[in-house]
Amino acid sequence: GAGVSQSPSNKVTEKGKDVELRCDPISGHTALYWYRQSLGQGLEFLIYFQGNSAPDKSGLPSDRFSAERTGGSVSTLTIQRTQQEDSAVYLCASSLSGTGFFRVLYNEQFFGPGTRLTVL
Amino acid sequence: GQNIDQPTEMTATEGAIVQINCTYQTSGFNGLFWYQQHAGEAPTFLSYNVLDGLEEKGRFSSFLSRSKGYSYLLLKELQMKDSASYLCAAMDSNYQLIWGAGTKLIIKP
């Protein structure tokens, strides 16, 4: 079956422009995560969706960052007035989200290939 | 606060064994994940431990000690393709993953 897909794979933009990144999770996965990874660094959590709602937005670095998810499926991450420090790979992951005991088993996250954002 | 610690970089020789350590502090604990990430690629799942002890899967094994907040990933018979970053992540009481910064493993012939 299809995995997590992200588009575009690469995005080069000028400082001050807005960008929109897209994530298509695995069909049936109710949980969706956005991470940011700078070169040689670990994963920086940005936001988590359960269905269409975002119970945890704690990782968004500033109010220039926003995300939405519609229909419990596709999600978009929008960065307004991009800055050079926004340059990174933006990774999306999805997982099932069972209840009780199965919440643990089903929380394995499957990652997309990422979008490499370069802000000039 | 919540914290995951793992070495930044390790070097090992092809055919040898390497152990990558991870210590964690989380609000509650629902298991420890290890992921592998090759340069320029997305992370992929390697292992999951929730009970104390060693889980073996081919050349890779993962160990957990809940009382010590400690895990390690053991890689045997190292191959050049094992050169990658290895990410440790602990699942907290909200079933969210708290990620370490990753250990870059360099394999030399």
Boltz contact constraints between the chains, C-beta under 6 A:
constraints:
  - contact:
      token1: [A, 42]
      token2: [B, 99]
      max_distance: 6.0
  - contact:
      token1: [A, 42]
      token2: [B, 100]
      max_distance: 6.0
  - contact:
      token1: [A, 42]
      token2: [B, 101]
      max_distance: 6.0
  - contact:
      token1: [A, 42]
      token2: [B, 102]
      max_distance: 6.0
  - contact:
      token1: [A, 43]
      token2: [B, 99]
      max_distance: 6.0
  - contact:
      token1: [A, 103]
      token2: [B, 95]
      max_distance: 6.0
  - contact:
      token1: [A, 104]
      token2: [B, 30]
      max_distance: 6.0
  - contact:
      token1: [A, 104]
      token2: [B, 31]
      max_distance: 6.0
  - contact:
      token1: [A, 107]
      token2: [B, 95]
      max_distance: 6.0
  - contact:
      token1: [A, 108]
      token2: [B, 45]
      max_distance: 6.0
  - contact:
      token1: [A, 111]
      token2: [B, 42]
      max_distance: 6.0
  - contact:
      token1: [A, 111]
      token2: [B, 43]
      max_distance: 6.0
  - contact:
      token1: [A, 113]
      token2: [B, 42]
      max_distance: 6.0
  - contact:
      token1: [A, 114]
      token2: [B, 42]
      max_distance: 6.0
